[in-house]
């Protein structure tokens, strides 16, 4: 029996309503096997088989509607056909339906419904569904949050060879969530996933080698695994590579390579890469110094909430470098960074309120921001709080409190605080006059200055 006869028989059976023949004929049109290739014809025959309850035809028809292949794209229609197959117990359709509920594609978004369908498929041992269900437990979406249950499900899928699950299980071991922290165990699972080409695992493996966690520290291995992930488009890995080349960590410093990798990540919207790239442009490490180019990337990172970029952008607006000078816009960015806990931004806000720069003078506000910065061990903020207590600006005057703050700042190595302590001991303000102690603080300040100058050479 030749192929033409086979096709004629198949065609006849399909036209007579045989669902298996209709399903097979759809494949012929998919592949152009004995008939002209036609996505439309494939979808038509698949539709006939699906209407008769052919489960595989229902699944493939759902995929066709999702992709708009041979039919007008319709996520609602995709869900309709996935549901019919899912209700027949097909785990692939159950996964597809669960995912539709998770992202709200073709149905009203519902993590609870997503979890239900993922569980039905997972209970049949469907590996990918185990991973999706575990992720919901890890995030607490549609189910009660449980790192332990997430770890159990990830492990089940990981032992069946699923790379995503292996990477996720490694991450839980790396962070100690749901399992006892073990960098060695994390690396074991990262390696299994990385060997299958999982970019997340490759990036984590790069980090493990860079930090020497669970493995012997190796910059060469870090660069290798970061590169594997970066070549697949992993933005975190691209940032890590860019950072390594920018600072010459274990490799020959190369701003050219740093720019290449940071640009790739920055173009994907990676905020840290945008910030670091802007910093390289500001300092002129990449080509000619360009504040204008720096502003472009700082703005993108700042818009995503990166506090470092917000602070740098504030400084550029204040100085008028790369942008029209604007104290008002600078203040707004300082405030945004400060509210996120950026210590330098908090200190700068304190200075502005203390001096009435662009805002109405307010020692109360100044003290508030200095105190917040001091909580982050900002030495200059500690010193300025000391000055407020020494002079009674916005607070009850107290040499004792001033000395406490100066001492805290001095312990952080701040020269100005050491000089302030020396001055108070020299003239006996708030302390018993003691020129010997004063001289000791002046000497320490001088030594600190010499050390700072030496470090610049």
Secondary structure, DSSP 8 states (H G I E B T S, - for coil): --HHHHHHHHHHHHHTT-HHHHHHHHHHHHHTSSS---HHHHHHHHHHHHHTT-HHHHHHHHHHHHHTSSS---HHHHHHHHHHHHHTT-HHHHHHHHHHHHHTSSS---HHHHHHHHHHHHTTT-HHHHHHHHHHHHHTSSS---HHHHHHHHHHHHHTT-HHHHHHHHHHHHHTSSS---HHHHHHHHHHHHHTT-HHHHHHHHHHHHHTSSS---HHHHHHHHHHHHHTT-HHHHHHHHHHHHHTSSS---HHHHHHHHHHHHTTT-HHHHHHHHHHHHHT-SSS--HHHHHHHHHHHHHTT-HHHHHHHHHHHHHTSSS---HHHHHHHHHHHHHTT-HHHHHHHHHHHHHTSSS---HHHHHHHHHHHHTTT-HHHHHHHHHHHHHTSSS---HHHHHHHHHHHHHTT-HHHHHHHHHHHHHTSSS---HHHHHHHHHHHHHHHHHHHHHH-
